[in-house]
Amino acid sequence: MKYIIIFMISALASSCSDYPLKLDDLNLGNVFSTDYEEVNQAPKDAIQFQCAENKNFYLKYLEEKNAVWIFFKDREFRLDKTKDEEDSYTNETTRLDIKEGTAVIKAGAAVLYDQCQKKS
């Protein structure tokens, strides 16, 4: 019985040798690397706004400025242009007002993003 077990282990070990595993194949060197490359998280063709309390968001105009797409860190949504004001957008819950490069975002009466300046 002991010889059968030794034979089976030898057979299994030799069958694995057809494809020897090398550490270079695993590319583990990058795991411990201290080099990194920053990735640009900005959506393409979007405008960044920097706000009070170190908040920011991105805005992308849609449909010849008749709507905008707002990008936050953890969510995004669309706002449509209001009929009565030139640079205001809403979706019945949230409102964005833009005036001369500054913006304010409100949800109802609560101000979510204030003193937002367009970044160049």
CNS distance restraints for C-alpha pairs under 8 A (distance, minus, plus):
assign (resid   1 and name CA) (resid   5 and name CA) 6.54 0.50 0.50
assign (resid   2 and name CA) (resid   6 and name CA) 6.38 0.50 0.50
assign (resid   3 and name CA) (resid   7 and name CA) 6.03 0.50 0.50
assign (resid   4 and name CA) (resid   8 and name CA) 6.16 0.50 0.50
assign (resid   5 and name CA) (resid   9 and name CA) 6.21 0.50 0.50
assign (resid   6 and name CA) (resid  10 and name CA) 6.12 0.50 0.50
assign (resid   7 and name CA) (resid  11 and name CA) 6.06 0.50 0.50
assign (resid   8 and name CA) (resid  12 and name CA) 6.13 0.50 0.50
assign (resid   9 and name CA) (resid  13 and name CA) 6.06 0.50 0.50
assign (resid  10 and name CA) (resid  14 and name CA) 6.11 0.50 0.50
assign (resid  11 and name CA) (resid  15 and name CA) 6.17 0.50 0.50
assign (resid  12 and name CA) (resid  16 and name CA) 6.50 0.50 0.50
assign (resid  13 and name CA) (resid  17 and name CA) 6.67 0.50 0.50
assign (resid  14 and name CA) (resid  18 and name CA) 7.44 0.50 0.50
assign (resid  16 and name CA) (resid  20 and name CA) 6.96 0.50 0.50
assign (resid  21 and name CA) (resid  25 and name CA) 7.22 0.50 0.50
assign (resid  22 and name CA) (resid  26 and name CA) 7.12 0.50 0.50
assign (resid  23 and name CA) (resid  27 and name CA) 6.86 0.50 0.50
assign (resid  23 and name CA) (resid  28 and name CA) 7.11 0.50 0.50
assign (resid  24 and name CA) (resid  28 and name CA) 7.34 0.50 0.50
assign (resid  28 and name CA) (resid  32 and name CA) 7.41 0.50 0.50
assign (resid  29 and name CA) (resid  33 and name CA) 6.54 0.50 0.50
assign (resid  42 and name CA) (resid  46 and name CA) 6.89 0.50 0.50
assign (resid  42 and name CA) (resid  48 and name CA) 7.85 0.50 0.50
assign (resid  42 and name CA) (resid  58 and name CA) 7.25 0.50 0.50
assign (resid  43 and name CA) (resid  58 and name CA) 7.49 0.50 0.50
assign (resid  45 and name CA) (resid  60 and name CA) 6.64 0.50 0.50
assign (resid  46 and name CA) (resid  58 and name CA) 5.86 0.50 0.50
assign (resid  46 and name CA) (resid  59 and name CA) 5.32 0.50 0.50
assign (resid  46 and name CA) (resid  60 and name CA) 4.53 0.50 0.50
assign (resid  46 and name CA) (resid  61 and name CA) 7.69 0.50 0.50
assign (resid  47 and name CA) (resid  58 and name CA) 5.36 0.50 0.50
assign (resid  47 and name CA) (resid  59 and name CA) 5.10 0.50 0.50
assign (resid  47 and name CA) (resid  60 and name CA) 6.27 0.50 0.50
assign (resid  47 and name CA) (resid 118 and name CA) 7.07 0.50 0.50
assign (resid  47 and name CA) (resid 119 and name CA) 7.28 0.50 0.50
assign (resid  48 and name CA) (resid  56 and name CA) 7.13 0.50 0.50
assign (resid  48 and name CA) (resid  57 and name CA) 5.89 0.50 0.50
assign (resid  48 and name CA) (resid  58 and name CA) 4.43 0.50 0.50
assign (resid  48 and name CA) (resid  59 and name CA) 6.43 0.50 0.50
assign (resid  48 and name CA) (resid 118 and name CA) 6.01 0.50 0.50
assign (resid  48 and name CA) (resid 119 and name CA) 5.58 0.50 0.50
assign (resid  48 and name CA) (resid 120 and name CA) 7.96 0.50 0.50
assign (resid  49 and name CA) (resid  56 and name CA) 5.49 0.50 0.50
assign (resid  49 and name CA) (resid  57 and name CA) 5.48 0.50 0.50
assign (resid  49 and name CA) (resid  58 and name CA) 6.10 0.50 0.50
assign (resid  49 and name CA) (resid  59 and name CA) 7.69 0.50 0.50
assign (resid  49 and name CA) (resid 103 and name CA) 7.79 0.50 0.50
assign (resid  49 and name CA) (resid 116 and name CA) 5.59 0.50 0.50
assign (resid  49 and name CA) (resid 117 and name CA) 5.24 0.50 0.50
assign (resid  49 and name CA) (resid 118 and name CA) 4.48 0.50 0.50
assign (resid  49 and name CA) (resid 119 and name CA) 5.67 0.50 0.50
assign (resid  50 and name CA) (resid  54 and name CA) 7.08 0.50 0.50
assign (resid  50 and name CA) (resid  55 and name CA) 6.20 0.50 0.50
assign (resid  50 and name CA) (resid  56 and name CA) 4.51 0.50 0.50
assign (resid  50 and name CA) (resid  57 and name CA) 6.93 0.50 0.50
assign (resid  50 and name CA) (resid 116 and name CA) 5.19 0.50 0.50
assign (resid  50 and name CA) (resid 117 and name CA) 5.33 0.50 0.50
assign (resid  50 and name CA) (resid 118 and name CA) 6.55 0.50 0.50
assign (resid  50 and name CA) (resid 119 and name CA) 6.68 0.50 0.50
assign (resid  51 and name CA) (resid  55 and name CA) 5.01 0.50 0.50
assign (resid  51 and name CA) (resid  56 and name CA) 5.42 0.50 0.50
assign (resid  51 and name CA) (resid 113 and name CA) 6.32 0.50 0.50
assign (resid  51 and name CA) (resid 114 and name CA) 5.88 0.50 0.50
assign (resid  51 and name CA) (resid 115 and name CA) 5.30 0.50 0.50
assign (resid  51 and name CA) (resid 116 and name CA) 3.85 0.50 0.50
assign (resid  51 and name CA) (resid 117 and name CA) 6.26 0.50 0.50
assign (resid  52 and name CA) (resid 113 and name CA) 7.07 0.50 0.50
assign (resid  52 and name CA) (resid 114 and name CA) 5.81 0.50 0.50
assign (resid  52 and name CA) (resid 115 and name CA) 5.56 0.50 0.50
assign (resid  52 and name CA) (resid 116 and name CA) 6.58 0.50 0.50
assign (resid  55 and name CA) (resid 113 and name CA) 7.21 0.50 0.50
assign (resid  56 and name CA) (resid  72 and name CA) 7.33 0.50 0.50
assign (resid  56 and name CA) (resid 116 and name CA) 7.64 0.50 0.50
assign (resid  57 and name CA) (resid  70 and name CA) 7.03 0.50 0.50
assign (resid  57 and name CA) (resid  71 and name CA) 5.66 0.50 0.50
assign (resid  57 and name CA) (resid  72 and name CA) 4.99 0.50 0.50
assign (resid  57 and name CA) (resid  73 and name CA) 7.26 0.50 0.50
assign (resid  58 and name CA) (resid  70 and name CA) 5.84 0.50 0.50
assign (resid  58 and name CA) (resid  71 and name CA) 4.92 0.50 0.50
assign (resid  58 and name CA) (resid  72 and name CA) 6.69 0.50 0.50
assign (resid  59 and name CA) (resid  68 and name CA) 6.52 0.50 0.50
assign (resid  59 and name CA) (resid  69 and name CA) 5.76 0.50 0.50
assign (resid  59 and name CA) (resid  70 and name CA) 4.80 0.50 0.50
assign (resid  59 and name CA) (resid  71 and name CA) 6.29 0.50 0.50
assign (resid  60 and name CA) (resid  68 and name CA) 5.47 0.50 0.50
assign (resid  60 and name CA) (resid  69 and name CA) 5.14 0.50 0.50
assign (resid  60 and name CA) (resid  70 and name CA) 6.63 0.50 0.50
assign (resid  61 and name CA) (resid  65 and name CA) 5.21 0.50 0.50
assign (resid  61 and name CA) (resid  66 and name CA) 7.65 0.50 0.50
assign (resid  61 and name CA) (resid  67 and name CA) 6.12 0.50 0.50
assign (resid  61 and name CA) (resid  68 and name CA) 4.47 0.50 0.50
assign (resid  61 and name CA) (resid  69 and name CA) 6.48 0.50 0.50
assign (resid  62 and name CA) (resid  66 and name CA) 6.35 0.50 0.50
assign (resid  62 and name CA) (resid  67 and name CA) 5.02 0.50 0.50
assign (resid  62 and name CA) (resid  68 and name CA) 5.28 0.50 0.50
assign (resid  62 and name CA) (resid  69 and name CA) 7.08 0.50 0.50
assign (resid  63 and name CA) (resid  67 and name CA) 6.15 0.50 0.50
assign (resid  65 and name CA) (resid  81 and name CA) 7.69 0.50 0.50
assign (resid  66 and name CA) (resid  80 and name CA) 6.25 0.50 0.50
assign (resid  66 and name CA) (resid  81 and name CA) 5.15 0.50 0.50
assign (resid  67 and name CA) (resid  78 and name CA) 7.07 0.50 0.50
assign (resid  67 and name CA) (resid  79 and name CA) 5.66 0.50 0.50
assign (resid  67 and name CA) (resid  80 and name CA) 4.24 0.50 0.50
assign (resid  67 and name CA) (resid  81 and name CA) 5.30 0.50 0.50
assign (resid  67 and name CA) (resid  89 and name CA) 6.94 0.50 0.50
assign (resid  68 and name CA) (resid  78 and name CA) 5.76 0.50 0.50
assign (resid  68 and name CA) (resid  79 and name CA) 5.35 0.50 0.50
assign (resid  68 and name CA) (resid  80 and name CA) 6.45 0.50 0.50
assign (resid  68 and name CA) (resid  81 and name CA) 7.81 0.50 0.50
assign (resid  68 and name CA) (resid  89 and name CA) 7.37 0.50 0.50
assign (resid  69 and name CA) (resid  76 and name CA) 7.08 0.50 0.50
assign (resid  69 and name CA) (resid  77 and name CA) 5.68 0.50 0.50
assign (resid  69 and name CA) (resid  78 and name CA) 4.44 0.50 0.50
assign (resid  69 and name CA) (resid  79 and name CA) 6.33 0.50 0.50
assign (resid  70 and name CA) (resid  76 and name CA) 5.41 0.50 0.50
assign (resid  70 and name CA) (resid  77 and name CA) 5.46 0.50 0.50
assign (resid  70 and name CA) (resid  78 and name CA) 6.19 0.50 0.50
assign (resid  70 and name CA) (resid  79 and name CA) 7.54 0.50 0.50
assign (resid  71 and name CA) (resid  75 and name CA) 6.33 0.50 0.50
assign (resid  71 and name CA) (resid  76 and name CA) 4.43 0.50 0.50
assign (resid  71 and name CA) (resid  77 and name CA) 6.90 0.50 0.50
assign (resid  72 and name CA) (resid  76 and name CA) 5.70 0.50 0.50
assign (resid  78 and name CA) (resid  91 and name CA) 7.23 0.50 0.50
assign (resid  79 and name CA) (resid  89 and name CA) 5.32 0.50 0.50
assign (resid  79 and name CA) (resid  90 and name CA) 4.77 0.50 0.50
assign (resid  79 and name CA) (resid  91 and name CA) 5.07 0.50 0.50
assign (resid  79 and name CA) (resid  94 and name CA) 7.79 0.50 0.50
assign (resid  79 and name CA) (resid  95 and name CA) 7.61 0.50 0.50
assign (resid  79 and name CA) (resid  96 and name CA) 7.87 0.50 0.50
assign (resid  80 and name CA) (resid  89 and name CA) 5.03 0.50 0.50
assign (resid  80 and name CA) (resid  90 and name CA) 5.37 0.50 0.50
assign (resid  80 and name CA) (resid  91 and name CA) 6.26 0.50 0.50
assign (resid  81 and name CA) (resid  86 and name CA) 7.81 0.50 0.50
assign (resid  81 and name CA) (resid  87 and name CA) 7.36 0.50 0.50
assign (resid  81 and name CA) (resid  88 and name CA) 5.86 0.50 0.50
assign (resid  81 and name CA) (resid  89 and name CA) 4.20 0.50 0.50
assign (resid  81 and name CA) (resid  90 and name CA) 6.42 0.50 0.50
assign (resid  82 and name CA) (resid  86 and name CA) 7.40 0.50 0.50
assign (resid  82 and name CA) (resid  87 and name CA) 7.97 0.50 0.50
assign (resid  82 and name CA) (resid  88 and name CA) 5.73 0.50 0.50
assign (resid  82 and name CA) (resid  89 and name CA) 5.36 0.50 0.50
assign (resid  82 and name CA) (resid  90 and name CA) 6.48 0.50 0.50
assign (resid  87 and name CA) (resid  97 and name CA) 5.98 0.50 0.50
assign (resid  87 and name CA) (resid  98 and name CA) 5.33 0.50 0.50
assign (resid  87 and name CA) (resid  99 and name CA) 6.79 0.50 0.50
assign (resid  88 and name CA) (resid  95 and name CA) 7.07 0.50 0.50
assign (resid  88 and name CA) (resid  96 and name CA) 5.57 0.50 0.50
assign (resid  88 and name CA) (resid  97 and name CA) 4.51 0.50 0.50
assign (resid  88 and name CA) (resid  98 and name CA) 6.34 0.50 0.50
assign (resid  89 and name CA) (resid  95 and name CA) 5.67 0.50 0.50
assign (resid  89 and name CA) (resid  96 and name CA) 5.12 0.50 0.50
assign (resid  89 and name CA) (resid  97 and name CA) 6.62 0.50 0.50
assign (resid  90 and name CA) (resid  94 and name CA) 5.56 0.50 0.50
assign (resid  90 and name CA) (resid  95 and name CA) 4.38 0.50 0.50
assign (resid  90 and name CA) (resid  96 and name CA) 6.33 0.50 0.50
assign (resid  91 and name CA) (resid  95 and name CA) 6.92 0.50 0.50
assign (resid  93 and name CA) (resid 107 and name CA) 5.74 0.50 0.50
assign (resid  93 and name CA) (resid 108 and name CA) 6.31 0.50 0.50
assign (resid  94 and name CA) (resid 105 and name CA) 7.04 0.50 0.50
assign (resid  94 and name CA) (resid 106 and name CA) 5.65 0.50 0.50
assign (resid  94 and name CA) (resid 107 and name CA) 4.47 0.50 0.50
assign (resid  94 and name CA) (resid 108 and name CA) 6.62 0.50 0.50
assign (resid  95 and name CA) (resid 105 and name CA) 5.63 0.50 0.50
assign (resid  95 and name CA) (resid 106 and name CA) 5.20 0.50 0.50
assign (resid  95 and name CA) (resid 107 and name CA) 6.39 0.50 0.50
assign (resid  95 and name CA) (resid 108 and name CA) 7.77 0.50 0.50
assign (resid  96 and name CA) (resid 103 and name CA) 6.89 0.50 0.50
assign (resid  96 and name CA) (resid 104 and name CA) 5.77 0.50 0.50
assign (resid  96 and name CA) (resid 105 and name CA) 4.57 0.50 0.50
assign (resid  96 and name CA) (resid 106 and name CA) 6.59 0.50 0.50
assign (resid  97 and name CA) (resid 103 and name CA) 5.52 0.50 0.50
assign (resid  97 and name CA) (resid 104 and name CA) 5.38 0.50 0.50
assign (resid  97 and name CA) (resid 105 and name CA) 6.61 0.50 0.50
assign (resid  98 and name CA) (resid 102 and name CA) 5.67 0.50 0.50
assign (resid  98 and name CA) (resid 103 and name CA) 4.40 0.50 0.50
assign (resid  98 and name CA) (resid 104 and name CA) 6.75 0.50 0.50
assign (resid  99 and name CA) (resid 103 and name CA) 6.39 0.50 0.50
assign (resid 101 and name CA) (resid 117 and name CA) 6.03 0.50 0.50
assign (resid 101 and name CA) (resid 118 and name CA) 5.36 0.50 0.50
assign (resid 102 and name CA) (resid 115 and name CA) 6.66 0.50 0.50
assign (resid 102 and name CA) (resid 116 and name CA) 5.27 0.50 0.50
assign (resid 102 and name CA) (resid 117 and name CA) 4.68 0.50 0.50
assign (resid 102 and name CA) (resid 118 and name CA) 6.21 0.50 0.50
assign (resid 103 and name CA) (resid 113 and name CA) 8.00 0.50 0.50
assign (resid 103 and name CA) (resid 114 and name CA) 6.94 0.50 0.50
assign (resid 103 and name CA) (resid 115 and name CA) 6.53 0.50 0.50
assign (resid 103 and name CA) (resid 116 and name CA) 4.93 0.50 0.50
assign (resid 103 and name CA) (resid 117 and name CA) 6.60 0.50 0.50
assign (resid 103 and name CA) (resid 118 and name CA) 7.94 0.50 0.50
assign (resid 104 and name CA) (resid 111 and name CA) 7.35 0.50 0.50
assign (resid 104 and name CA) (resid 112 and name CA) 7.75 0.50 0.50
assign (resid 104 and name CA) (resid 113 and name CA) 5.59 0.50 0.50
assign (resid 104 and name CA) (resid 114 and name CA) 4.87 0.50 0.50
assign (resid 104 and name CA) (resid 115 and name CA) 6.50 0.50 0.50
assign (resid 104 and name CA) (resid 116 and name CA) 6.34 0.50 0.50
assign (resid 105 and name CA) (resid 111 and name CA) 6.13 0.50 0.50
assign (resid 105 and name CA) (resid 112 and name CA) 5.58 0.50 0.50
assign (resid 105 and name CA) (resid 113 and name CA) 4.97 0.50 0.50
assign (resid 105 and name CA) (resid 114 and name CA) 6.66 0.50 0.50
assign (resid 106 and name CA) (resid 110 and name CA) 5.54 0.50 0.50
assign (resid 106 and name CA) (resid 111 and name CA) 4.37 0.50 0.50
assign (resid 106 and name CA) (resid 112 and name CA) 5.29 0.50 0.50
assign (resid 106 and name CA) (resid 113 and name CA) 6.97 0.50 0.50
assign (resid 107 and name CA) (resid 111 and name CA) 6.46 0.50 0.50
assign (resid 107 and name CA) (resid 112 and name CA) 6.70 0.50 0.50
